[in-house]
Amino acid sequence: MFVKIPVVADVDDLYHQREDRIDQALKAKSLGTVIGWGDSLGEVRAGGSPRVAYTRVDLDVANVEAARVALQEVLAAIGTPAGTEIHYTRDGASVADVYAPPEWRLAQPVAYGVRQR
């Protein structure tokens, strides 16, 4: 299971506090833990350097359904941007819950880790 958080220009999480808040929320309910995180690059900007497109937060969870509910609550509470995705597997298929404030679009199909539009 992982969370994909879009990077929004001029909104900085310099110390990666979101990952800590996600980890604390999962641990508080004995649902799991953050096992790692990293930034993923997007398109190349003028001048040749790629921009950071999103942060991926990898999770180890014991109960996917309960973790989804907890993640939806904490991600909304910490102000993650629209387009944040919670990725998981359901009945052998890759799906994601997608944040469209104030709601979540649930179990959206994904292929190869990329949400289908």
C-alpha positions in Angstrom: 0.0 0.0 0.0 1.3 3.5 -0.7 0.2 7.1 -0.8 1.0 9.4 -3.7 1.0 13.1 -2.7 1.3 15.7 -5.5 3.9 18.4 -5.0 2.3 21.8 -5.2 4.4 24.8 -6.2 5.2 27.2 -3.3 3.8 24.7 -0.7 6.8 23.1 0.9 7.0 20.1 3.3 10.8 20.7 3.8 11.1 18.4 6.8 8.7 15.8 5.5 6.3 16.2 8.4 3.4 14.6 6.5 5.2 11.2 6.5 5.6 11.5 10.3 1.9 12.4 10.7 0.8 9.5 8.6 3.1 7.1 10.5 1.7 8.4 13.9 -1.9 8.0 12.7 -1.4 4.4 11.6 0.6 3.5 14.7 -2.0 5.1 17.1 -4.6 2.7 15.8 -2.2 -0.3 15.5 -2.8 -0.4 11.7 0.7 -0.2 10.4 3.7 2.0 9.7 5.5 4.1 7.1 8.3 2.1 5.7 9.8 4.7 3.4 9.2 7.7 1.2 10.7 9.5 -1.7 10.1 12.2 -4.3 9.4 11.3 -7.9 10.3 13.5 -10.8 8.0 14.9 -13.4 8.5 16.8 -16.6 11.7 18.6 -17.4 11.6 22.4 -16.9 13.1 25.0 -19.1 16.9 24.7 -18.5 16.8 20.9 -18.4 16.1 20.1 -14.7 13.1 17.9 -13.9 10.7 19.2 -11.3 9.5 17.1 -8.3 6.0 15.9 -9.2 4.9 14.0 -6.1 6.0 12.3 -2.9 5.4 8.6 -2.6 4.9 7.2 1.0 5.3 3.4 1.2 3.3 1.7 4.0 3.2 -1.7 5.7 -0.4 -2.2 7.0 -2.2 -5.1 8.6 -5.7 -4.2 7.6 -6.1 -2.4 4.2 -9.7 -1.4 4.7 -9.1 0.1 8.2 -5.9 1.7 7.0 -7.8 3.4 4.1 -10.2 5.0 6.5 -7.5 6.2 8.8 -5.4 7.5 5.9 -8.4 9.4 4.4 -8.9 11.1 7.7 -5.3 12.1 8.4 -4.6 13.1 4.8 -7.6 15.5 4.8 -6.6 16.8 8.3 -3.0 17.6 7.3 -4.1 19.5 4.2 -2.8 17.3 1.5 -3.7 18.6 -2.0 -6.4 17.5 -4.3 -5.2 14.6 -6.4 -3.6 12.8 -3.4 -4.0 9.0 -4.0 -4.1 6.0 -1.7 -3.0 3.0 -3.7 -3.9 -0.6 -2.8 -5.1 -3.9 -4.3 -8.7 -5.1 -4.2 -9.6 -8.6 -5.6 -6.3 -8.7 -7.4 -6.7 -5.4 -9.2 -4.7 -2.2 -8.5 -7.0 0.7 -7.4 -6.7 4.1 -5.7 -8.8 6.3 -3.6 -8.4 9.8 -5.0 -8.8 13.0 -2.9 -11.2 15.5 -4.5 -11.9 17.8 -1.6 -14.0 17.5 0.4 -14.6 13.9 -0.7 -12.7 10.8 -1.8 -13.4 9.0 -5.0 -13.1 5.4 -4.0 -11.5 2.4 -5.7 -10.5 4.1 -8.9 -8.9 1.7 -11.4 -5.1 2.0 -11.9 -2.8 0.3 -14.4 0.9 -0.3 -13.6 0.8 2.2 -10.7 -0.7 5.0 -12.8 -4.4 5.9 -12.2 -6.6 5.6 -15.2 -8.5 8.8 -16.1 
